[in-house]
Amino acid sequence: MFRVTKIPGFKTVVAITTFLVTTAPALAGQYVLEKGQGLDVCEAYKRNFESFDNLMPMACERKYDPTIKGFSSPPWQRLDLQKHFELYKKADIYRQRISGRLSKADADEYISHAAERARGLKAELYLARLDLDGDGKLTNVLAIREMTCGPYHTGERTRLYVLNETLTDIDYARQNSWGGWDYNATVELYRGKPYIEAYNPDDGWGNLFTKSGRFYVFRELSLNEMAQQEADLNGKRWRLKSVCEFQYTPSSEKNK
């Protein structure tokens, strides 16, 4: 049997307490590793996915089998929402603007309802100082956890933001270099190294839980690695590098 235990942070640990079922359920979604075969971190994620039936993708909340060694949660520190409400508003405005859903002219009207949205979504703020790019320097990472996850589904969604040193604003240049992968994303440590996880549905967010999608595991490049990266057609260089990629197929599609 399985016992689900909620812990502070952004993941669910499923502890296997007694008997293990040796065969997969008849109805079970499947993750196929398509990039990163042979890499320790990717093979660990593969084993972790295989520990669950995956009837729905881990689109918002993640699950980790504690018998698979190496995974751990970052040292999140909860922030007082009222005290740091300006950070919440700046992050909210940033997300709406880069997604194209909010013009500058509409910003004042939108932000006037920020407190109402925060209450309705039960928003929580968390801070961790992590060596994201392996340069030995700690970076302020803000996680905003809200009770909303795709259409018609209640669950925890997390947004990630890189902050400046004074914790007063977003580090916009660095945030922009993530290429939009901060939304509905989480951070997990594997053998002490931080990785950014994100799930993207193949057929739009309206089908977040009903159709196929891709689960990505990224690491952040150092400035030197980023400078050596080939620019895309728009002359941009992205700071997140895909390490592992899994294709998720739900049971309804797999059994066709």
Backbone bond lengths (Angstrom), bond angles and torsions (degrees), N, CA, C in turn:
res aa  C-N    CA-C-N  psi(-1)  N-CA   C-N-CA  omega(-1)  CA-C   N-CA-C  phi
1 M - - - 1.455 - - 1.523 109.54 -
2 F 1.321 115.75 160.49 1.446 121.41 -177.89 1.527 109.19 -116.18
3 R 1.308 116.25 139.13 1.455 121.56 175.24 1.515 107.67 -117.73
4 V 1.342 117.69 122.01 1.457 122.31 -178.68 1.515 108.84 -92.36
5 T 1.323 116.40 126.24 1.454 121.72 -178.55 1.517 109.80 -121.78
6 K 1.336 117.29 124.63 1.458 121.31 176.41 1.523 108.38 -87.31
7 I 1.311 116.87 135.36 1.451 121.47 177.57 1.512 109.06 -128.01
8 P 1.355 119.08 158.74 1.461 120.57 178.16 1.518 110.42 -58.37
9 G 1.303 116.23 139.95 1.464 120.76 -178.46 1.499 108.92 120.25
10 F 1.319 117.34 -144.55 1.442 119.69 -170.59 1.506 113.40 -131.92
11 K 1.320 117.21 31.87 1.447 117.17 -179.15 1.510 110.44 -142.89
12 T 1.297 116.01 163.28 1.443 123.39 175.41 1.517 108.02 -113.70
13 V 1.325 116.31 126.38 1.453 120.69 176.81 1.522 107.53 -100.83
14 V 1.299 117.15 126.87 1.460 121.85 177.31 1.520 107.72 -104.84
15 A 1.311 115.33 113.01 1.460 120.12 -178.20 1.518 109.50 -91.72
16 I 1.309 116.59 127.80 1.460 121.73 178.35 1.518 106.76 -88.72
17 T 1.352 116.47 107.88 1.455 119.37 -168.87 1.528 114.22 -98.46
18 T 1.342 117.71 -29.58 1.457 117.15 -174.27 1.514 111.65 -132.93
19 F 1.331 116.67 -87.02 1.452 120.79 -172.81 1.510 110.99 -103.02
20 L 1.299 116.88 143.82 1.448 123.00 175.86 1.522 109.49 -103.60
21 V 1.331 116.31 137.26 1.458 120.65 173.79 1.516 107.36 -87.97
22 T 1.291 117.59 122.00 1.459 121.07 -171.45 1.514 113.45 -85.37
23 T 1.320 117.23 -15.81 1.453 119.38 178.43 1.505 109.66 -115.59
24 A 1.328 117.11 145.13 1.453 121.94 -178.53 1.516 110.13 -69.01
25 P 1.348 118.06 149.21 1.456 120.56 177.55 1.528 110.18 -60.69
26 A 1.353 114.79 155.35 1.465 119.54 -179.06 1.519 110.89 -61.69
27 L 1.334 116.34 -38.22 1.450 120.77 177.13 1.517 108.25 -106.06
28 A 1.297 116.29 106.35 1.461 119.49 -177.76 1.521 109.69 -151.43
29 G 1.320 115.36 131.62 1.453 118.93 173.31 1.519 110.10 -71.13
30 Q 1.308 116.37 166.59 1.464 119.76 -174.19 1.518 110.99 -137.65
31 Y 1.340 115.67 136.54 1.454 122.87 171.49 1.518 108.73 -104.36
32 V 1.314 116.79 128.34 1.462 121.82 177.27 1.525 108.40 -114.67
33 L 1.324 116.45 123.37 1.461 121.36 178.94 1.523 109.29 -74.07
34 E 1.336 116.24 115.47 1.465 120.81 -177.79 1.531 112.77 -110.04
35 K 1.314 117.83 -13.88 1.460 121.54 175.35 1.517 108.18 -144.56
36 G 1.329 115.56 131.99 1.453 120.43 178.32 1.514 114.40 104.40
37 Q 1.342 116.46 14.58 1.458 118.93 178.52 1.525 110.52 -57.04
38 G 1.314 115.85 133.49 1.461 121.03 178.55 1.512 114.61 90.27
39 L 1.335 118.40 -17.55 1.453 120.70 177.06 1.523 109.59 -76.50
40 D 1.308 116.16 135.89 1.462 121.02 -174.95 1.525 111.65 -54.65
41 V 1.338 117.03 -47.55 1.466 120.15 -176.48 1.525 110.87 -65.51
42 C 1.305 117.86 -39.88 1.471 121.14 -179.03 1.524 111.31 -69.60
43 E 1.322 116.82 -40.10 1.458 119.90 178.47 1.524 110.42 -66.38
44 A 1.349 116.86 -32.28 1.465 120.27 176.67 1.527 110.29 -67.13
45 Y 1.342 117.23 -42.71 1.467 119.94 175.66 1.532 110.41 -61.96
46 K 1.307 116.61 -40.12 1.475 120.54 179.47 1.526 110.70 -60.12
47 R 1.325 116.59 -46.05 1.464 120.08 178.98 1.527 110.36 -64.23
48 N 1.327 115.79 -36.98 1.461 118.87 179.87 1.526 111.23 -64.69
49 F 1.329 117.61 -45.78 1.468 120.01 177.57 1.519 111.38 -59.68
50 E 1.327 115.93 -37.89 1.465 119.96 -178.38 1.523 112.73 -69.44
51 S 1.336 117.14 -11.57 1.463 121.14 178.80 1.523 112.64 -79.79
52 F 1.342 117.16 -10.43 1.455 121.25 -173.96 1.530 110.34 -125.03
53 D 1.351 115.58 160.26 1.456 118.18 -179.50 1.526 111.95 -76.77
54 N 1.357 117.63 -23.91 1.465 121.52 175.92 1.521 113.03 55.52
55 L 1.328 116.22 41.01 1.456 119.77 175.99 1.527 110.62 -59.37
56 M 1.331 115.63 -32.54 1.463 121.77 170.82 1.524 107.62 -125.44
57 P 1.323 117.78 150.71 1.469 119.24 -179.66 1.528 111.28 -68.86
58 M 1.321 115.80 157.36 1.465 120.60 174.03 1.523 108.17 -80.61
59 A 1.323 114.56 65.38 1.458 120.86 -172.47 1.513 112.66 -74.14
60 C 1.315 117.08 -35.40 1.468 120.53 -177.81 1.522 111.02 -121.62
61 E 1.310 116.44 -59.98 1.459 120.64 177.05 1.523 109.99 -91.84
62 R 1.310 116.41 142.63 1.467 120.97 -179.90 1.531 109.98 -106.30
63 K 1.299 115.16 156.14 1.460 121.39 175.60 1.525 108.40 -123.59
64 Y 1.332 116.05 143.76 1.462 120.97 -179.55 1.519 108.95 -134.90
65 D 1.298 115.02 130.78 1.464 121.96 176.41 1.530 107.62 -82.31
66 P 1.338 119.08 116.80 1.469 120.69 -176.15 1.516 114.05 -66.90
67 T 1.337 117.48 -12.50 1.466 118.79 177.73 1.529 111.76 -77.68
68 I 1.332 116.34 -12.93 1.471 120.32 176.53 1.521 107.80 -92.30
69 K 1.297 117.15 112.28 1.458 121.89 -172.84 1.534 111.35 -77.89
70 G 1.313 114.95 147.99 1.463 121.13 174.28 1.506 113.95 119.02
71 F 1.332 117.83 -31.41 1.458 120.77 -178.79 1.526 110.82 -80.53
72 S 1.323 115.84 139.86 1.463 120.92 174.74 1.520 109.11 -156.23
73 S 1.319 115.77 157.53 1.459 121.29 -178.98 1.521 110.05 -86.92
74 P 1.327 118.06 143.09 1.461 120.15 173.78 1.534 110.90 -60.32
75 P 1.318 117.37 159.66 1.470 120.63 -179.37 1.533 111.56 -79.01
76 W 1.330 116.51 71.87 1.455 120.66 -177.30 1.525 111.37 -69.73
77 Q 1.317 115.07 138.14 1.456 123.16 174.80 1.527 107.85 -117.73
78 R 1.302 116.74 122.53 1.461 119.09 -178.29 1.525 110.77 -73.39
79 L 1.324 116.07 134.61 1.460 122.63 178.54 1.522 109.96 -101.96
80 D 1.309 115.37 148.46 1.451 120.85 175.50 1.526 109.22 -71.06
81 L 1.336 116.68 118.74 1.462 121.22 -175.18 1.524 111.50 -61.50
82 Q 1.306 117.75 -42.66 1.462 120.28 -178.41 1.526 111.31 -65.09
83 K 1.317 116.45 -41.71 1.462 121.14 -179.15 1.526 111.38 -66.70
84 H 1.326 116.98 -34.77 1.469 121.82 -176.49 1.532 111.59 -111.44
85 F 1.335 115.73 32.08 1.450 119.10 -174.94 1.531 112.63 -66.42
86 E 1.324 117.75 -29.40 1.458 120.49 177.40 1.522 111.13 -61.62
87 L 1.332 117.53 -36.24 1.463 120.91 176.93 1.519 110.28 -64.50
88 Y 1.318 115.78 -41.97 1.462 119.86 178.57 1.527 110.46 -60.58
89 K 1.316 117.25 -44.64 1.459 120.61 -179.18 1.524 111.56 -64.95
90 K 1.336 117.34 -42.58 1.458 120.33 179.88 1.529 111.11 -64.23
91 A 1.323 116.32 -39.88 1.467 119.73 178.06 1.524 110.80 -66.52
92 D 1.319 116.56 -39.49 1.461 121.08 179.97 1.528 110.99 -63.97
93 I 1.326 116.33 -45.38 1.463 120.88 178.15 1.524 110.78 -63.25
94 Y 1.322 116.85 -43.24 1.471 121.13 -179.37 1.522 110.40 -58.43
95 R 1.319 117.28 -48.04 1.460 120.83 -177.71 1.519 111.53 -62.58
96 Q 1.311 117.48 -41.10 1.458 120.52 -178.75 1.530 111.08 -68.65
97 R 1.312 117.33 -37.47 1.471 120.42 -177.22 1.522 111.47 -71.07
98 I 1.341 117.65 -45.81 1.472 117.72 -176.26 1.522 111.34 -72.19
99 S 1.316 116.83 -20.82 1.458 119.50 177.24 1.516 111.86 -84.34
100 G 1.340 116.44 -4.92 1.457 120.73 177.90 1.509 114.38 79.21
101 R 1.343 116.83 11.64 1.454 119.39 -177.61 1.531 112.90 -92.90
102 L 1.336 117.02 -2.78 1.460 118.88 -174.74 1.522 110.17 -144.89
103 S 1.318 115.85 124.84 1.458 120.86 175.49 1.521 108.92 -88.33
104 K 1.319 116.38 162.23 1.460 119.93 177.99 1.524 110.84 -60.47
105 A 1.313 116.03 -34.19 1.462 120.01 -178.76 1.527 111.91 -65.35
106 D 1.342 116.16 -28.13 1.461 120.21 -177.86 1.526 113.00 -93.01
107 A 1.314 117.31 -3.05 1.463 121.00 -172.61 1.526 112.33 -61.67
108 D 1.333 117.41 -43.74 1.464 119.90 -177.48 1.520 111.45 -62.34
109 E 1.322 115.99 -42.78 1.460 119.54 179.18 1.519 110.86 -65.57
110 Y 1.321 116.68 -42.14 1.458 120.66 -178.74 1.524 111.43 -64.09
111 I 1.320 116.30 -46.35 1.460 120.18 -174.62 1.518 111.84 -71.31
112 S 1.319 117.54 -20.34 1.467 119.81 178.84 1.529 111.71 -66.27
113 H 1.317 116.99 -17.88 1.470 121.69 179.46 1.528 112.10 -103.74
114 A 1.330 117.46 12.95 1.470 120.76 -175.68 1.518 111.94 -61.90
115 A 1.317 117.87 -42.50 1.466 120.38 -178.80 1.525 110.87 -63.55
116 E 1.322 115.46 -39.75 1.462 120.06 178.60 1.527 111.12 -64.13
117 R 1.343 116.49 -42.59 1.468 120.02 178.66 1.529 110.67 -64.47
118 A 1.325 116.25 -43.22 1.464 119.87 -178.63 1.524 111.21 -60.40
119 R 1.322 116.51 -40.59 1.467 119.59 178.27 1.523 110.93 -67.92
120 G 1.322 116.51 -44.69 1.457 119.98 -177.93 1.520 112.97 -64.16
121 L 1.331 116.85 -35.87 1.466 121.75 -178.46 1.524 112.69 -92.26
122 K 1.332 116.37 1.14 1.472 121.98 -178.93 1.528 110.53 52.74
123 A 1.317 115.27 49.87 1.468 121.30 -175.31 1.523 112.01 -64.25
124 E 1.315 115.01 140.21 1.457 122.70 175.40 1.529 108.36 -132.66
125 L 1.318 116.34 143.11 1.464 121.90 179.56 1.518 109.64 -111.57
126 Y 1.341 115.42 138.09 1.458 121.49 177.51 1.528 109.07 -134.70
127 L 1.322 114.75 145.32 1.462 120.91 179.78 1.524 110.04 -125.61
128 A 1.333 115.49 138.59 1.466 121.47 172.30 1.519 108.44 -139.52
129 R 1.319 115.97 144.93 1.468 121.32 174.59 1.519 107.66 -104.73
130 L 1.344 114.96 113.80 1.456 120.84 -172.00 1.521 111.04 -129.56
131 D 1.321 115.59 147.72 1.467 121.21 172.22 1.526 106.94 -86.47
132 L 1.316 115.60 84.10 1.462 120.67 -172.44 1.521 113.16 -66.57
133 D 1.339 116.70 -41.94 1.468 119.25 -171.62 1.521 113.88 -105.54
134 G 1.336 117.49 6.97 1.459 120.60 176.07 1.514 115.03 76.86
135 D 1.358 117.82 17.64 1.469 119.31 -179.77 1.521 112.74 -92.06
136 G 1.321 117.00 4.52 1.461 121.14 178.43 1.513 114.28 87.22
137 K 1.328 117.88 -4.61 1.463 121.71 179.91 1.524 109.75 -103.15
138 L 1.329 115.14 139.34 1.451 120.32 -179.14 1.521 110.75 -86.25
139 T 1.316 115.39 139.21 1.466 122.74 -178.57 1.520 108.98 -117.61
140 N 1.338 115.76 140.66 1.461 120.90 177.23 1.531 109.59 -77.95
141 V 1.308 116.37 119.66 1.462 121.80 178.76 1.526 108.28 -116.53
142 L 1.316 115.57 122.69 1.460 121.94 177.69 1.523 109.07 -99.94
143 A 1.311 116.52 131.79 1.456 121.86 173.98 1.523 108.11 -116.36
144 I 1.315 116.24 126.55 1.460 122.07 175.24 1.515 107.67 -107.38
145 R 1.318 115.79 116.52 1.454 121.34 -179.39 1.525 109.27 -105.09
146 E 1.315 116.56 127.92 1.458 121.89 -178.22 1.522 109.86 -133.34
147 M 1.308 116.37 152.04 1.459 121.50 -179.83 1.516 110.17 -87.26
148 T 1.295 115.55 72.62 1.456 121.75 173.96 1.520 107.83 -160.51
149 C 1.306 116.27 132.50 1.462 119.29 -177.50 1.513 109.41 -149.96
150 G 1.296 116.49 89.86 1.452 119.98 177.72 1.517 111.98 73.38
151 P 1.304 117.42 173.98 1.467 121.61 -178.66 1.525 112.32 -71.10
152 Y 1.321 116.60 138.33 1.467 123.14 172.08 1.525 112.97 61.55
153 H 1.322 117.58 25.36 1.458 119.15 -178.66 1.520 109.36 -140.22
154 T 1.322 116.03 130.25 1.457 121.26 176.92 1.523 108.79 -97.71
155 G 1.291 116.51 123.40 1.455 121.38 179.48 1.502 108.98 -174.57
156 E 1.299 116.72 174.87 1.456 121.34 -175.66 1.524 110.92 -89.46
157 R 1.317 115.80 125.21 1.456 122.30 173.44 1.521 107.98 -110.94
158 T 1.322 116.49 142.56 1.458 120.88 179.91 1.523 110.35 -123.11
159 R 1.323 115.53 135.18 1.467 122.40 172.97 1.525 108.23 -114.08
160 L 1.317 116.94 140.90 1.462 121.99 -176.61 1.523 110.94 -114.04
161 Y 1.331 115.80 140.37 1.461 121.25 179.37 1.524 109.83 -140.52
162 V 1.326 115.55 136.14 1.461 121.40 172.96 1.526 107.61 -88.21
163 L 1.332 116.53 126.71 1.465 121.28 -176.70 1.522 111.38 -104.51
164 N 1.329 114.86 161.90 1.465 119.69 174.11 1.530 110.00 -74.35
165 E 1.320 115.89 175.24 1.464 120.63 -174.71 1.523 112.84 -65.77
166 T 1.321 117.40 -29.70 1.458 120.90 -176.22 1.529 113.07 -88.90
167 L 1.315 116.66 -0.31 1.468 122.32 179.05 1.524 112.36 61.59
168 T 1.325 116.29 30.81 1.459 120.29 -178.29 1.523 113.14 -107.59
169 D 1.336 117.31 -14.34 1.459 119.45 -176.45 1.522 109.90 -161.59
170 I 1.307 115.13 169.00 1.462 121.93 175.03 1.523 109.68 -74.69
171 D 1.315 116.97 144.03 1.460 121.94 169.57 1.530 105.83 -81.89
172 Y 1.340 116.06 90.74 1.464 120.50 -167.42 1.526 113.00 -65.08
173 A 1.328 117.43 -38.58 1.461 119.28 -179.57 1.526 110.87 -62.91
174 R 1.309 115.94 -44.42 1.455 119.82 -179.29 1.527 110.87 -71.04
175 Q 1.320 115.77 -40.00 1.460 119.89 178.53 1.529 111.46 -61.51
176 N 1.330 115.66 -43.49 1.468 119.60 179.05 1.522 111.87 -62.07
177 S 1.333 116.05 -31.61 1.467 119.67 -177.64 1.523 112.40 -72.04
178 W 1.331 117.44 -7.33 1.465 120.46 176.46 1.522 111.27 -80.14
179 G 1.315 117.24 -11.62 1.457 120.75 174.08 1.521 114.85 67.97
180 G 1.325 117.46 27.58 1.459 120.63 176.99 1.512 115.34 88.01
181 W 1.333 118.75 4.07 1.462 121.63 -177.54 1.521 112.56 -83.96
182 D 1.329 117.71 10.20 1.463 121.52 178.03 1.520 112.44 -80.85
183 Y 1.342 117.00 -14.93 1.460 121.76 -173.53 1.524 110.32 -87.27
184 N 1.340 115.64 132.90 1.456 119.63 179.25 1.530 110.71 56.47
185 A 1.319 115.49 41.13 1.463 122.00 -175.93 1.528 110.12 -122.01
186 T 1.308 115.93 158.86 1.450 121.65 176.29 1.519 109.43 -134.78
187 V 1.329 115.51 165.04 1.463 121.74 174.71 1.522 107.91 -115.60
188 E 1.305 115.59 132.95 1.460 121.32 175.61 1.526 108.25 -131.72
189 L 1.322 115.97 142.11 1.460 120.40 175.40 1.521 108.80 -92.54
190 Y 1.321 115.49 135.70 1.460 120.08 170.99 1.521 107.15 -125.80
191 R 1.309 115.48 117.24 1.469 123.03 -174.25 1.534 110.22 51.27
192 G 1.323 114.56 39.92 1.461 121.54 174.63 1.510 115.56 86.22
193 K 1.333 118.32 -8.84 1.463 121.45 -179.04 1.529 110.29 -98.00
194 P 1.341 117.97 135.47 1.464 120.07 -178.75 1.525 112.50 -80.44
195 Y 1.318 115.18 136.32 1.457 122.82 175.03 1.525 108.69 -128.20
196 I 1.321 116.06 141.15 1.462 121.64 177.48 1.519 107.83 -95.46
197 E 1.326 115.65 127.47 1.460 121.29 -179.80 1.531 109.18 -107.54
198 A 1.307 116.91 141.16 1.468 120.59 177.14 1.516 109.54 -151.87
199 Y 1.328 115.42 144.93 1.463 121.40 177.48 1.522 108.64 -118.61
200 N 1.332 115.79 134.61 1.460 120.58 -178.61 1.530 109.49 -128.59
201 P 1.338 118.66 119.01 1.468 120.25 179.35 1.512 111.42 -70.00
202 D 1.321 116.72 146.55 1.464 121.17 -178.81 1.525 112.52 -74.89
203 D 1.326 116.16 -25.12 1.460 119.42 -171.62 1.531 111.72 -124.33
204 G 1.336 116.62 40.99 1.457 120.66 175.36 1.520 112.86 83.65
205 W 1.341 115.23 159.36 1.458 121.20 -174.20 1.519 112.57 -69.38
206 G 1.318 118.01 -17.11 1.451 119.82 174.62 1.515 112.72 -66.59
207 N 1.331 117.02 -18.53 1.464 122.63 179.39 1.527 111.15 -116.74
208 L 1.332 115.11 34.10 1.458 120.58 -174.82 1.526 112.35 -56.60
209 F 1.332 117.07 -39.84 1.464 120.13 -175.23 1.517 113.91 -109.67
210 T 1.309 117.62 -3.74 1.464 119.25 -172.66 1.522 114.12 -106.67
211 K 1.322 117.67 -17.89 1.461 120.30 -177.82 1.523 110.89 -128.58
212 S 1.306 115.90 -173.18 1.461 120.89 -173.99 1.523 111.66 -74.87
213 G 1.327 115.38 166.84 1.458 120.95 178.79 1.513 110.51 -169.03
214 R 1.325 115.70 -177.43 1.460 120.53 -178.80 1.524 109.54 -125.94
215 F 1.319 114.58 136.50 1.461 122.68 176.32 1.524 107.50 -105.52
216 Y 1.330 115.96 123.52 1.465 122.00 -176.57 1.531 110.55 -111.14
217 V 1.308 115.35 144.58 1.455 122.65 170.63 1.524 106.66 -122.62
218 F 1.336 116.14 116.82 1.461 121.59 -176.80 1.525 110.64 -111.32
219 R 1.320 114.76 157.33 1.461 121.21 162.85 1.516 107.61 -124.28
220 E 1.317 116.29 153.44 1.460 119.43 179.28 1.523 109.87 -89.01
221 L 1.327 115.92 132.68 1.461 121.60 178.53 1.525 110.68 -76.16
222 S 1.325 115.72 149.90 1.456 119.85 171.50 1.528 108.80 -72.87
223 L 1.322 116.72 168.22 1.462 119.77 179.54 1.526 111.24 -61.83
224 N 1.345 116.59 -37.78 1.468 119.70 178.09 1.521 111.38 -64.90
225 E 1.332 116.71 -43.13 1.465 120.42 178.27 1.523 110.62 -64.79
226 M 1.320 116.05 -38.17 1.452 120.08 -179.34 1.523 110.89 -66.69
227 A 1.347 116.88 -38.70 1.459 121.11 179.57 1.522 111.59 -64.74
228 Q 1.333 117.13 -30.94 1.452 121.46 -179.12 1.525 112.58 -84.06
229 Q 1.315 115.91 -9.80 1.457 120.64 -178.41 1.521 111.05 -71.95
230 E 1.308 117.05 139.92 1.461 121.50 177.54 1.519 109.96 -72.00
231 A 1.324 116.83 131.10 1.458 121.71 -179.29 1.523 110.71 -71.22
232 D 1.337 115.78 152.34 1.454 119.31 176.56 1.530 109.57 -81.95
233 L 1.311 117.03 -172.71 1.465 121.06 -174.96 1.528 113.01 -63.91
234 N 1.330 116.15 -22.11 1.462 120.07 178.44 1.526 112.67 -94.39
235 G 1.324 115.71 9.40 1.458 119.91 177.86 1.512 114.26 76.99
236 K 1.342 118.04 17.36 1.461 121.34 -177.16 1.520 110.88 -101.50
237 R 1.335 114.38 149.75 1.454 121.47 173.37 1.526 107.65 -120.09
238 W 1.308 116.72 130.10 1.456 121.19 -175.83 1.515 110.61 -99.87
239 R 1.329 115.40 144.07 1.455 119.66 -173.84 1.533 113.43 -91.24
240 L 1.314 117.41 -17.83 1.457 119.72 177.19 1.525 110.06 -93.29
241 K 1.321 115.46 129.18 1.464 121.49 179.75 1.522 108.52 -112.56
242 S 1.312 115.98 127.47 1.458 120.94 178.12 1.531 109.69 -70.15
243 V 1.327 115.85 122.77 1.465 121.85 178.31 1.524 110.43 -99.17
244 C 1.333 115.53 -46.11 1.468 121.50 -179.87 1.523 108.81 -127.97
245 E 1.317 116.19 141.90 1.456 121.44 174.24 1.523 109.21 -135.92
246 F 1.342 114.92 129.16 1.462 121.65 178.77 1.517 109.30 -119.59
247 Q 1.313 116.61 137.68 1.457 121.14 171.24 1.525 108.04 -95.74
248 Y 1.324 114.96 123.56 1.458 120.16 178.09 1.521 109.90 -99.72
249 T 1.324 116.33 131.90 1.459 122.58 176.32 1.520 108.05 -126.53
250 P 1.334 118.56 121.10 1.462 120.47 178.47 1.512 111.61 -71.12
251 S 1.302 116.37 162.37 1.470 120.82 -175.16 1.523 111.58 -61.20
252 S 1.328 118.06 -34.42 1.471 120.59 -178.34 1.518 111.72 -63.38
253 E 1.339 117.40 -33.79 1.465 121.10 178.19 1.518 111.27 -84.91
254 K 1.328 115.99 -36.72 1.467 120.35 -176.95 1.520 111.20 -64.70
255 N 1.343 116.17 -31.86 1.455 119.90 -174.35 1.518 113.29 -91.86
256 K 1.360 117.46 4.53 1.453 119.53 179.02 1.528 111.31 -70.63
